[in-house]
Amino acid sequence: MTNRLDVARKKMARWRLLRILYTGRPLPVGEGLIAEVLNDQDLALTAGEITNMINYLENKGYIESTTVTPAGEGSHMEAKLTAHGTDYVEYSVADDAGISRPAQD
């Protein structure tokens, strides 16, 4: 059984991830920076949880992710908002029960 507090934490983290990508647009944001910002917000997410969030939001059509392998370095994931993701962050589309988007002011 999933803990309700854990579910709420994941929903809030998904919203914050969308906001991070919104701030970084139109450029993609690397998974390292995403992890750093989310964990600075006291969410204490593992790398696996962040990857799962990225996959979840990508499957919903809010973001696109790619794996980048710079010459001589290890690979890492980058993500950016889709047009649908931008609309969601800007409150232009209906709310999603899987994301804890605050009420619009």
C-alpha positions as CSV (number, residue, x, y, z in Angstrom):
1,M,0.0,0.0,0.0
2,T,1.4,3.4,-1.0
3,N,1.7,6.0,1.7
4,R,-0.5,9.0,1.1
5,L,2.3,11.4,2.2
6,D,4.6,9.8,-0.3
7,V,2.0,10.2,-3.1
8,A,1.5,13.9,-2.2
9,R,5.3,14.4,-2.2
10,K,5.6,12.9,-5.7
11,K,2.8,15.0,-7.0
12,M,4.4,18.2,-5.6
13,A,7.8,17.2,-7.0
14,R,6.2,16.7,-10.5
15,W,4.9,20.3,-10.4
16,R,8.2,21.6,-9.2
17,L,10.0,19.7,-12.0
18,L,7.6,21.3,-14.6
19,R,8.4,24.7,-13.1
20,I,12.1,24.1,-13.3
21,L,11.8,23.2,-17.0
22,Y,9.5,26.2,-17.6
23,T,12.2,28.5,-16.1
24,G,14.9,26.9,-18.3
25,R,12.9,27.0,-21.5
26,P,13.5,26.9,-24.4
27,L,16.7,25.1,-23.5
28,P,16.7,21.6,-22.1
29,V,17.7,21.2,-18.4
30,G,20.1,18.4,-17.3
31,E,19.1,15.8,-14.8
32,G,21.9,16.9,-12.4
33,L,20.5,20.4,-12.2
34,I,17.0,19.1,-11.8
35,A,18.1,16.9,-8.9
36,E,20.0,19.7,-7.3
37,V,17.1,22.1,-7.4
38,L,14.5,19.6,-6.3
39,N,16.7,18.4,-3.4
40,D,17.4,22.0,-2.4
41,Q,13.7,22.3,-1.9
42,D,13.8,19.6,0.8
43,L,12.3,16.8,-1.3
44,A,15.1,14.3,-0.8
45,L,14.5,12.5,-4.1
46,T,16.6,9.6,-5.3
47,A,18.0,9.5,-8.8
48,G,15.5,6.7,-9.5
49,E,12.6,8.8,-8.3
50,I,13.6,11.7,-10.5
51,T,14.0,9.3,-13.5
52,N,10.5,7.9,-12.8
53,M,9.1,11.4,-12.6
54,I,10.6,12.4,-15.9
55,N,9.2,9.2,-17.5
56,Y,5.8,9.8,-16.0
57,L,5.7,13.4,-17.3
58,E,7.0,12.4,-20.7
59,N,4.3,9.7,-21.0
60,K,1.7,12.3,-20.2
61,G,3.1,14.5,-23.0
62,Y,4.2,17.4,-20.7
63,I,8.0,17.0,-21.4
64,E,10.5,15.5,-23.8
65,S,13.7,13.9,-22.6
66,T,16.9,12.8,-24.4
67,T,20.0,11.0,-23.4
68,V,23.1,13.1,-24.2
69,T,26.6,11.6,-24.4
70,P,29.3,14.4,-24.7
71,A,32.6,13.3,-26.1
72,G,34.8,11.8,-23.4
73,E,32.0,12.0,-20.7
74,G,29.3,9.7,-19.3
75,S,25.8,10.1,-20.6
76,H,23.1,12.1,-18.8
77,M,19.4,12.9,-19.4
78,E,18.1,16.3,-20.4
79,A,14.4,17.3,-20.4
80,K,12.4,20.2,-21.8
81,L,8.8,21.2,-21.8
82,T,6.5,20.4,-24.7
83,A,3.9,22.9,-25.9
84,H,1.4,21.0,-23.8
85,G,3.6,21.2,-20.7
86,T,4.0,25.0,-21.2
87,D,0.2,25.3,-21.5
88,Y,-0.2,23.3,-18.2
89,V,2.3,25.4,-16.3
90,E,0.5,28.6,-17.6
91,Y,-2.9,27.2,-16.5
92,S,-4.2,27.1,-20.1
93,V,-5.3,23.4,-19.8
94,A,-7.3,21.4,-17.3
95,D,-5.7,20.2,-14.0
96,D,-4.1,16.8,-13.8
97,A,-4.8,14.6,-10.8
98,G,-1.2,13.2,-10.9
99,I,0.4,16.7,-10.4
100,S,0.0,19.0,-7.5
101,R,-0.5,22.2,-9.3
102,P,-1.5,25.1,-6.9
103,A,-4.7,26.9,-7.5
104,Q,-4.3,29.8,-9.9
105,D,-4.2,33.3,-8.3
